[in-house]
């Protein structure tokens, strides 16, 4: 399978949007998904992503957007982080959370499918989410 980075960026006409991670820890991923009808069933036509995270999270997200294309929402929901990262080879133990981050964003996007109110233009960008003030208070000693 081709390991070139693909499907990076927002999708204006997405049918579903999911986010996983936390601005507090620094790893966040947002996924946009567009569906199409194929033989009387809905399948994933295209998926894109934005990530504030390490190269492993970006690589897994890129691979996942390719792997889920043509799958039904239920088929994609059944995929684990290990399934989504498998074509990249084994991940080091300290990077398994990257695959779980991608799995979380995918499941978050698909959990409410179909959501007729999902609008990419109404959802803040991942960058603006990261820039929003945090409720976390830091105590200096």
C-alpha positions in Angstrom: 0.0 0.0 0.0 1.2 3.5 -0.8 2.5 5.3 2.3 2.4 8.9 0.9 0.6 11.4 3.1 -2.9 11.9 1.7 -6.2 13.6 2.6 -4.9 16.3 4.8 -7.2 19.3 5.4 -10.8 20.3 6.1 -13.7 19.2 4.0 -16.4 21.9 3.4 -19.2 19.5 2.4 -18.6 16.8 5.1 -21.5 14.7 6.3 -19.9 13.8 9.6 -17.1 15.3 11.7 -15.3 13.8 14.6 -12.7 15.0 17.0 -10.5 13.1 19.5 -7.8 14.2 21.9 -7.2 17.1 24.1 -5.7 20.6 23.6 -4.4 20.2 27.2 -2.1 17.3 26.3 -1.4 18.6 22.8 -2.6 15.6 20.7 -5.8 16.3 18.8 -7.2 15.0 15.6 -10.3 16.0 13.6 -11.7 13.8 10.8 -14.3 14.8 8.1 -16.3 12.2 6.3 -18.4 12.3 3.1 -20.8 9.5 2.2 -22.2 8.4 -1.2 -24.9 5.9 -2.1 -23.6 2.7 -3.6 -26.0 -0.1 -4.6 -28.6 1.1 -2.2 -26.3 1.5 0.8 -24.3 4.4 2.2 -20.5 4.1 2.0 -17.7 6.4 2.8 -16.7 8.3 -0.3 -13.9 10.5 1.1 -12.3 11.3 4.5 -9.9 14.0 5.4 -8.2 15.0 8.6 -6.3 17.7 10.5 -3.9 16.8 13.3 -1.9 18.5 16.1 0.2 15.6 17.0 3.3 13.6 16.1 4.3 12.2 12.8 2.9 8.8 13.8 -0.6 10.2 14.4 -0.4 12.0 11.1 0.7 8.8 9.3 -2.0 6.7 10.9 -4.7 9.3 10.1 -3.6 9.5 6.5 -3.6 5.7 6.2 -7.0 5.4 7.9 -8.6 7.9 5.5 -7.6 5.6 2.6 -8.6 2.3 4.4 -12.1 3.4 5.2 -13.0 4.6 1.7 -15.7 2.4 0.2 -16.7 0.9 3.6 -20.1 1.3 5.3 -20.2 3.3 8.5 -20.6 0.0 10.4 -17.6 -1.6 8.7 -15.5 1.4 9.5 -16.7 1.5 13.1 -15.6 -2.1 13.5 -12.0 -1.2 12.7 -9.6 -0.9 15.6 -6.6 1.4 15.9 -4.5 -1.7 15.2 -6.5 -2.2 11.9 -6.1 1.4 10.9 -2.3 1.4 11.5 -1.5 -2.2 10.3 -0.3 -1.2 6.8 2.4 1.0 8.4 3.9 -1.9 10.3 4.1 -2.5 14.1 4.0 0.7 16.1 6.4 1.2 19.0 4.5 0.7 22.4 4.8 4.5 23.1 3.0 5.3 19.8 0.0 3.0 20.1 -2.0 5.9 21.5 -1.6 7.6 18.1 -3.7 4.8 16.5 -6.2 5.0 19.3 -6.5 8.8 18.7 -7.4 8.2 15.0 -9.8 5.4 16.0 -11.4 7.8 18.5 -11.9 10.6 15.9 -13.4 8.1 13.4 -15.8 6.6 15.9 -16.7 10.1 17.1 -17.6 11.1 13.5 -19.5 7.9 12.8 -21.3 7.5 16.1 -24.1 9.9 15.2 -24.3 9.0 11.5 -26.3 10.1 9.7 -26.4 13.6 11.2 -28.2 16.0 8.8 -27.1 18.9 11.0 -23.4 18.1 10.6 -21.8 21.1 8.9 -18.1 21.6 8.3 -18.6 25.3 8.1 -20.3 25.3 11.6 -17.5 23.3 13.2 -14.5 25.3 14.3 -11.2 24.3 12.7 -8.8 22.2 14.8 -6.4 25.2 14.9 -9.1 27.5 16.4 -10.0 24.8 18.9 -6.4 24.6 20.0 -6.2 28.4 20.4 -9.4 28.6 22.6 -8.7 29.4 26.2 -8.4 26.4 28.4 -10.2 26.0 31.7 -7.0 24.4 33.1 -5.4 26.5 35.9 -1.7 26.2 36.4 -0.3 26.6 39.9 3.2 28.0 40.0 5.2 27.0 43.0 
